[in-house]
Amino acid sequence: MPKFCIAISTMNERINNIIIPGYDKDVSYLLIHQINDENFYPNKLLNERNDIIYINTNQFGLSKSRNMAINNCDAEYLFIMDDDVSYDIDAMKKIISLMSIENVDVGTFYHNYTNSNSTLKKIKKKITLNYINIAKVASIDICIKINSIKKNAIIFNENFGLGTDLPSGEEMIFLSDCLKKNLNLIRYPLIVSTHPPIASGLDFYSSTNKIRAKKKMLEIIYGRFSFLVKIMFTIKKFKRASQAGFGFKFVKVMFLE
């Protein structure tokens, strides 16, 4: 079994809410702790285990945290997680086994919500990711083969993601960069983690910055075809934005600002 690392992004006092499973010889943990108060230290457990690497930083932004994880991972594979997520180690091992056998550079999967809903619907087979279906992948649904990512100098765009003025889109840009480098991206019909029923990506319209993040994301990914894609995106999402009272603002920012 190839060894893998679970990277957990956290901030300030949230570090002490993280629950680390028992020791497993194939698994290590990388905690990226972004702090603006030196009083926030990890609990005693984190200091007693040699399978946990703890890194603190005063640099903020979720993409910065992801990139620190990539740079500091010494395992073959890296799972990207957050501090409010629980995960299934056995399911992770299945993902790693499949990725290793099939020579996959980026393995993606699905997650449950704590209210019993799931992102895995009727799909029961693996799918190859492309420039369209990468939009459905959350950052906590990603496992990367570290050597492939580092060899191609792929990183998360630090202008995007929570903690920046463009608070979403970083995972889709990252996956599109992997596609542009001709990496092999697969989505497996497996549930790996469980997340609270809150998805920041569903609110793409309630502020100018949230709308602008989608606009800039589409421009980066699709380049000269982005205007057409923005039209299709706006048509698809307009009803939801309009029902929430942000329809005019949504269209204005997408095309006039």
GILINLIN-V894404 format. One record per helix or strand of 2 or more residues. SS is the DSSP state (H for helix, E for strand). FROM is the first residue (numbers start at 1). TO is the last residue. If there is no record, write none. Layout:
ss={SS,SS}
from={FROM,FROM}
to={TO,TO}
//
This chain:
ss={E,H,E,H,E,H,E,E,H,E,E,H,H,E,H,H,E,H,H,H}
from={4,12,27,44,52,62,77,85,89,106,127,133,139,142,146,170,185,200,208,247}
to={11,17,34,48,57,72,82,87,102,113,128,136,141,145,151,180,195,202,243,256}
//
